[in-house]
Amino acid sequence: MTAVRLDPERTYAERRAAREAEHASTDERHRRVGLWRLACLGAAGALAAGAIGGAGYSAWWVAAPLPVLFWLGVRLDRLENERSKLARAIAFYERGQARLRDAWMGAGDGGSDLGNPAHLYAADLDLFGPGSLFERLSRARTDRGRATLAGWLLRPAPPEVVARRQEAVGELARNPDLREDLAVVGDETRAAVDADVLRDWAAAAPAFPAAAARWPAWMGSCAGALALAAGVAYALAAGRSLALSPAAQSLIGWYFVGAVVAVAVVTRRTAPRVRRVFAGVSAAARDVALVGSLLARLESERFRAPHLVALRAALDTGGEAPSRQVRRLTRLMDHVDSRHNAFARLFGFFLLWDVHLAHAVERWRLACGPSLAAWLDAAGEMEALSSLAAYRFECPGHAWPELREGPAHLVADALAHPLLPAGAVVNDVRLGDGPRVLVLSGSNMSGKSTLLRAVGVTAVLAQAGAPVRARRLRMSPLAVGASVRILDSLQGGSSRFHAEITRLHAILERASNARAEEGNPPVLFLIDECLHGTNSHDRLVGARAVVTGLADRGAVGVVTTHDLALTRIAEALGPRAANVHFRDHLVAGRLRFDYTLRPGVVTEGNALALMREVGFDV
C-alpha cells in the first residue's frame, strides 16, 4: 500500500496556524457586530425616550431598529458558532501535536468503561484506561464510534476484512479536511446514543392504533382553539370592553366549559400512549444531534476505497437525506423538552399539543426508526476508521501488516511497542517461521514484559486494520491470549496463583478449540513469569505442561522467566522452541539495560544489584 507522504508535524502546524488566524478574524468580526448591535439598541432606546418625552414623532418609529437588531442577532449567533468551531479545530491540532511529541497520555478518552477484566488480553495489553492504546487511537465522539473501535481491538478481523479496512484507512489518512470536520462538527458534547435501545425503540409496536386515532385530537384542538377565543371574548365582555348580549355571553361561557371538558377527556384518554411515546424517544434518541452533523458531512464526501463507498452508500435511502431526517428528529426532541414551560402548558392544553407532538414522533419513528440504527452504525464505523487514519497519518514510518491465511506464524522486523516514545529499541521477533515458542529469560527490568506487550499489541493492531510499529510484519490470523497482569481478588476469593492458572486454562481451551474447529485462528500466547507463585519444582513441571500443551495444539508464543530452571522448557520442546534473553551490565556501579534481544539463556541476574541500588546492605 502506498505510504502517506504528508509530513504530520508540518501539516498540523500549518493547519493550526491557519485556524488561529481565522479565529482571530472571526473574533474581530464578532466584536464589530456586537458593537453595531449595541448601537442599534441605543438608538431604539433613544427613540423610545423621545416618543415618551413628546418629541413630536410617532411611537411606531421605535420599531424601526428592530429588523436590524434581529438581523444583527442572527449574524452574531452565526459568528459565535463559527468561532466555537474554529476553537475546536485549534484544539484538535493541539492534541495532534501533543501526540507527535509523545505528550498525549491522560489527556484523551481512555475508554475505561469499554474494557472487560475477563477478556483474554485487554487488561494485560493495556488496551483501555489512562495511557492506553485506546486513548492513543480514539477520535470518536459518539458512543457507537467508541464501541466500534473497541470491538475491533477486542475481536480480530479476518484477512479480507483487514485488507478492506487498510485501504479505507489509507484513503482517510490522506484526507485531513474530512478528519478535521468529523472532529469539530456539532458541539463539544459526546453523543451517548445506545444503539441497542435505539433498535428496540424502532421495532416497538405503534403507540396509536391507526391514523384515524388522530381525528379526535384534531377535533379537540379545533374545539380548544375556539374555547380560547370564547374565553377571551367572555373576559372582554365581563370587563365591558366587548358588547355582548347576556344570552350570547352565557352561551360563550357554557361553550368554554364544555370545550374544556372535551379537551380534558381527550387528553386523559390519550395520556398513557403519549407518555409512552415521550419516554421511548427520550431513552433512545436523546443525543442524536451530533450524529446528524456527522452524517451531513459524510453525505457530501465521495470516496474511492470500496469499504468507504459501501459505508457512504448505506446513507443513500432514496428519499430525504439521513442528516435532514435526523435534524427533524432533533427538532422534535427540542419540542418535547420545551413542552413543560408555562406558555406551552397554557396553550398546549387547549391545542392538545402533547398529543399532536406524540403523533409526529410516532410518524418519524415508523418511517425512519428502522434506518436510524444503520445510520448510527455507519457514522460509528467511519469514526473508528478515522481514528485509525489519524494514527496512520501521525506514524508514517509504521508498516502495513501482511496478513495471510496459513500455518500459525508472526514474523516482525524491527518491532517496538507503539506506545513507547520515539527512539525506542527495536527487535526482530520470529514465531512459527522457525521455533514456535520463545522462552525469554532476563533479569528484572530488562524489558521482558514490554516485549510481550509489544508482540501482543502489534497483533491486535494488525488484525484491527491499523499499521504497526515495525519495519515489516508478516502474520497469520491469531487469537491472542495473555497472562501478563494477573491480580488476586479479595472480593472473588481468588489468590494470584489461582487467577493465573484460571487464565492459563482459558488460553489452553482457546487453543484446543482452534485446533478442533475449522475457521478458528490458532492462539498467540504471551505468558509473563509463568507460575511464579509456587515452589521451583512445581513451577517447572507446571510451566512445562502449559507450554508443551499450547505448542501441541498449534499455538505460537512467548513465555518469560527470570528463573533459569524454566529455560529447560526449550530443551524439552526441541526445535519447536528456542531460548532468547535480555541482559544488563553495570556502569560505574549502576545497572544499564540495552533492551536488545539475543539468542540463548541469560547468564546472570541483577536482583542483588538492584537491592544495593535502593539502599539494602546485601
N, C-alpha and C positions, 0 to 999 in steps of 0.2 A: 504494500500500500504506500502511496506517495506520502512523503514526510511533510509535516507542516513547515512552511517556510517563513511565516511571520515571526518576528522577534518579540516574544511576550513582554519583556521588560520595556522595550521601546514603545510597543503598541499601547500598553497600559499607561505609560507616562504621557504619551501624546494625546490619547483619548481623555485622560483625566484633565489635562491642561485645557483641552477644548471645552469640556463640560464646565470647568470652573469659569472660563471666560463667558460662556453662555449664561451661567448662573449669575455672574456679576451684571451682565447686560439686562437680564430679566429682572434682577433686583432693582436696578435703576429705573426701569420702566414701571415696575410696581410702585416705587416711591413717587414717581411723577403722577401716575394715575390717581394715587391716593391723595396727593395734594390737590389735583383738579377736583376730585370728589369733595374734598373738604371745602374748596372754594365754592362749589355749587351749593353745598349745604349752607354756607354762609350767605350766599345770595338768596336762597329760599328763606332763610331766617330774616334777612333784611327786608324782603318783600312782604313777609308776614307782619313784621313790626310796622312797616309803613301803612299797610292796609288797616291794621288795628288802630294806628295813630291818626287816621284820617288824612292820608297823603293825597287823596283825591283820585285814586285809581281802583279798579275793581279787585276784590279779593281773589278772583279767578286767576289773576296774574301769579299768585303764589304757586299754582300748579305748573307754571311754565318750566321750572328747572327739573320737574320730576322725571320726564323721559330721559333727560341727560343723566340724572342721578342713577336711574335704573340701568342705562347702558354702561355707565362707568362702574357700577357694582358688578355687573356681569363680567366686564373686562378685568376687573380686579380679581374676581374668583378664578378666571382662566389663568391669569398671570401667577396667582398663588399656586394653582395646580401644576403649572409648568415649572415653577421654582422648586416645588417639592420633588417633582420627578427628576429634575437635574441634580438636586441634592442627593437623591437615592443613587443616581448614576455615579456621582463623585464617590460616594461611599462604596459602591460596587467595585470601582477601580482601586480604591484604597485597600480594600480587602484582598484584591488580586495581587497588588504589590506586596502586601504583607506575606502572602503565601510564597511569593517568589523569594522573599527574604527569610523564609522558614520561621516567620513570626505569627503563625496562624492559630496555634494551639490555644484552646479555651475561648476563642473569640467567635466561634460559629455554633452551628447546631450539631451536637454530638449524637443525637438520636438515641439517647439513653432509654427512651420508652419503647424502642423497637427491638431490643435485644431479648434473648431467651437464655437463662442460665443453663438450661438442659441441652442447649444446642451443642453439637459435637465439636465446634471450633470457634463460635462467635466470641465468647469471652476470652478464650485462650489467645486469639489473634488480635485482640483489641479492636474489634470491628465497630463498636459503639461506645459512647461515653466521651468525656473530655479528652482531647488529644488523640481521638480515634481515627481510623480510616474513613468512617462515615463523615466525620467533621471535615476532613481534608477534601472529600469529594463533593458533598451535597451542596447544591444551589437551589434545591426545591423549596417552593413557597406554599405548596398545597400538601395536605396530609397524604393525598393519593400519590403525589410525586415522591414524597419521602418513603412511603411504603413500597413503591415500585423499586426504587434504588436499593432499599434494604433487602427486598426479596431477591434481587439479582446477586447481592453479596452472600445471601444465605443459601441460595439454591443454584448450583451450577447449571448453565445452559448447555445444550448440545452444540457440537461444532457448527452446524449450519445456522443456528440462531446467533452464535457468537460472530460468525462472519458477517451477517446482516447488520448486527449492531456496530461492528468495527467500521463498516462502510458509512453508516449513518453518523457515527461519532466523528469520523474523519471529515465529513462534509460540514457538520456543525462547528467543528474546531476552526474551520476557515471562514466562518461567518460570525464575526464578533458583534455585528449590528443586531442580529437576531438574539444572540445570547444576552446582550445588554438589555434589549427590550423585554425579554422574558423575565429578567431580574428586577425591572423597575416599573412594569405596568401595575396599575392599581395603586394601593397604598401600602403601608408598611406591614399590615396585618397578614397573618397566615390563614389560609382557608382550611378550616378544620371540618370539611365535609366528610362524613362517614359513608363510604361507597356502599357498604352492606346495608346500612339503614336506608340509604337512598334507593337501592334496588327493592327493598321490602315496601317502601312507600310507593314506588312506581307500580308495583304489582298488586297493590291492595285493591279490594273491590270498590266500586264507586260509592261515594258517601251519599249521593242523592239518587233515587231510583231511576229517574228519566228526565229528559229535557222538559217534559210537561210540568215537573215539580217547580219550575221557575215561575210559572204563571201566578201562583198565589203571592210570590214575593213581588212581582211587578204590580199586581193589583193592590197589594198592601202599600207599595211605595207611592202609587198614584193617590191612594186614599190618605196616606200620611202627608204627602205634599199639599193636598187640598186642606188637610187638617191644620197644617202650619199656616196657610193663608187664612183659614177660618179663625184660627186663634188670634192672629194679628188683627183681623177685622173686628173681632169681638172686643179685643182690648181697646182699639181705637174708638169703637162705638161707646164703650163704657166710659172712656175719658172725654167724651163729647167732641172728639176730633173727626168722627165719621158719622154722618146722619143715616141712621137705620131705624126702621120701624121696630117696635117691640117684638112683633111676630118674627121678623127677619132675624133680629138679634137672638131670639130664643132658638130659632131653627139652626142658626150657625153654631150656637153653644152646644145644642144636642148633637149636631153632626160632629163637632170636635170630640165630644166624649165618646161617641160611637166609634169614630175612626181610631182613636187612641186604643180603645178596647180591641178592635180588629187587628191593629198592628201588634199589640201585645200578644194576642193569641197566635199570630203567625210566628212572631219571634220566639215564643215559648215552644211551639211545636218543632221548629227547626233548630233550636239551640243545641241539642246533643250532636246533631250532624255538623253544625257549624264549628262547635268546639273540637270535634274530631278532625275536621279539615285543618284548622289552625294548628292544632297540636302536631299533626303529621308533618305539615310543611315546615314548622319551626324546628322539629327534630332532624329533618332530612336535608333541608336546603338553606340553612341559616347563613352560611358563608360562601354563597356561590358567586358573589360579585367579582372576586379575583379570578375565578375560573372563567367567567365571561370575558374578562380582559385578556387572559391568556389565549382563549380561543380566537378572539378578534385578531390578535397578532398573527396567529398561525394561519388563519384564513387568507391573509394577504401574502403568504410566502409560497414560493414554488421550489420544489426540491428535485434532486436527481437520484439520490440513493433510493433503491426500491423500498426499503423499510420506511423511510420518511415519506415517500409518495403514498404508501399504504396508510400511514397514520393520517396524512392530510386528507386522503380520500374518505376516511371514516367520518370526517366532519361534513362531507357533502351529502345532505339529506334530500336534495331535490326540491326543497321548498325554501323557507326563510333560513338565513344563515344561523347556525347554532349560537353564535355570540349574541345575536339580536333576540333570540328566544330566551337565552339566559338573562339578558337585560330586562326582558318583560317580567320574568320571574323575580328579579331583583326589585323592580318597581312594585310588584305585588307584595313582596316581603316588607317594603317600606310602608305600604298602606296598612298591612297587618300590624306593624309596630305603632303606627300613628292613630289607630282607631280608639285608643284609650284617652286621648286628650279631651278637654272639656267641650270644645267645639264639635268634635266628631261624635261625642256621646249625645249631645243635644240633638243635632240634626240627623245623626246616623240612626237614631231610634225611629224617627218619623219616616226616613227614606229606606229603612231596612238595609243599611249599608253593609253590615256584617254578613247578611245573607247573600247579597249580590257579590261581595268580595269572596266569600267561600265558594260560590259557583264559579267565579273567574279562576280561582286557584285550582279547582277541580278540572275545569276545562283545559287548563295548561297541563296539569298532571296527566290526564288521559291522552292528550295529544303529543306531549313532549317528554313525559316522565320516563318512558322506556328507553329513550335515546340519551337521557342525561347521564346515566352511569357510563355509557360508552364514550361520551364526550369527555367525561371526567377521567376515564382510563387513558384516553388519547393524550389529554393535557398532562397527566401524571407521567406517562411514558416519555413524552417529549422533555419534561423537566429532568427525568433521570438521564436521558441521552445527553441533554445539555450539560448536566453535571460532569459526566464522563468527558464531554467535549472540552470543557474548561480545563480539566485535568490534562487532557492531551495537549491542548494549546500551551499550557504553562510548563509542560515537561516534554519539549520537542525531542530530547535525546532518548526518551524511553522507546522501547521496541514494541511492535505489534507481535503478540504471540502467534505461533503457528500451531494450531490445534487440529490434530488429526486422529481419527479412529485407529486402533491397533493395540498391540500389547502395552501394558502399563509402563509409562516412562515419563520422566521430566528431566530435560537437559537444558541447563541455563548457563550462559556465558556471561561473566562479569555481573553477577547478581548482587543486589543490595536491597535493603528494606526501604520501601518507598517513603516512609515517614522520617527516616534519618536525614539530617541536614546534608547540604551539598558537600562533596569531598569524602563521603563515607567509603570505607574499604569495600571493594567488590571481590567476589569469589565465584569460582565455577562449581556448579553442582550437577552431578550426573547420577540419575536414578533410573534403573531399567536398561539403560544403554551401558551395559557392564554390570556392576553389582546392583542388586535390587534394594539393598539395605546399607545405610551408612551408620556405623557406630562411632559417634563423635565424642571423643574424650577431651578433657581440658580442665584447667584449674578454675576456681571461682572468678567470675567477672571477665572471663576470657572471650565471651561472645557466643557461647553455645546456644543459649535461649534466643538470642537475637537472630541467629541464623535459622533456627527452627521457624520463628515467626516470619522471617523474610521469605522462606520457601512457601509457607502456608498462605501468606497474604498475596504472594505472586500468583499462586494457583487460583485463588479466589478472584483476583482482578482479571486474570486471563479468561476465566470462564464466565465473567460478567460482561465481557466485551470491551474492557479497558486496556490501554497499553501497560507495560510492566517495566520496572526499573532494572533492565538488563540490556546487554548488547544484543543478545538473541535468546529466544526461549522456544523450545520445541517440546510439546507435551501431548499426551493422550487425555481424553476426559478422565477426571479423577474425582472421587468423593473424599474430601478432606476430613480427617478425624484427628483431633489434637488432645493431648494431655500435657498441658504446659502450666496453666494456672489453676490448679486444683486446690480447693479450700475445704476445711471441715465445716460442719453446720451444727451449731448448738441447738437451733430450733428443730432441725431434722434428725437430730441424734446420730449424726454421721461423722466419724473421725476422718482425718485427712487420708489415711490409708484406705479406708472403706470407700471414700468418694473416688479415689484414684482407681481402685480395682473395678468399681462400677463403671467408670468411664472407659477403661481398657476393655472391659467385656462388651460394652456397646460398640466400640470400634471393631472388635473381633466379629461381632454379629453382623455389622455392616459389611465387612469383608466376606463373610460366609454368604450373605445374600447376593453380593455382587458376583460371586463365583457360581451360585446356584441358579440365578435368574438372568436370562439374557436381556440385555439392554441396560442393566445397572453398571455404572462405571466402577473399575477397581478402586481400592482405597489408597489414599496417600496418608500414611500415619506419621505423626510428629509427636514423639514422646520425650519429655524432659525429665531427666533423673529418674528413670523407671524404678518404681517400688522402693524409693529411698526411705520409706517409713518403717522398714522392717530390718531384721538382722541380715548380716552379709550372706550367710548360706542360703536362707530362704529367698533373699533378693536375687541372687544369681540364678537359682533354679527357676524362680517365678519369671524373671525377666527373659530368660532363655525360652521358656514355654510361650510367653506372649509374642516375642519377636518371631520365633520359628512358626508359630501358628499363623501369624499375619503373612509371613513370606510364603507359607504353604498354600494360602488362599489367594495368591496372586497379587498381594499388596506390595507397594513400594513405600519407602520412608526413611526417616532419620530418627535414631534414638541417641540421646546424650547421656553422659555419665562423667562423674569425677572419681568414681570407684573403678580403679584399674582392673579389678577382677571381672567386671562386666565386659571388658573388651574381648574376653574369650568367646563371647557370643559369635563374633565374626568368624572365629576359627571353626565353631560348630556348624555354621551355615556354609562354609566352603566358599566357592566362587560367587554365591548369591549375596555375599556381604563383604564389606571392606572397612577397615579401621581408618579413621581420619582424626585429626586433632588440631586444636589451637594451643599455642604456647605463649608464655610470657618470659620476661627477663628483668633482672634487677639493674637499674641505672642509678648510681650514687645512692644506693640504699632504698630506692623507691621502685615499685613494680611498674612495668610498662607492658602494654599489650599491642600487638600489631594486627590482630584480628584476621590473620591470613590463614586459610585452610591448607593443611599439609597432610600428606599420607602418613599412615602409621599411628602408633599409640603415643600419647604424651608420656614423657619420662619422669616428670617431677611435678609436684603440687606447690601451691602458694599459700595454703591456709595459715601456716605459722608466720610467714612474712606479712600477710595482711593483718594478723593479730598484733604483731610488733608495730606495724604502721599506725594502728589506732591507739597504741599505748600499753598493750599487755607485755608483761615480762615473761616471755617464753623462750 
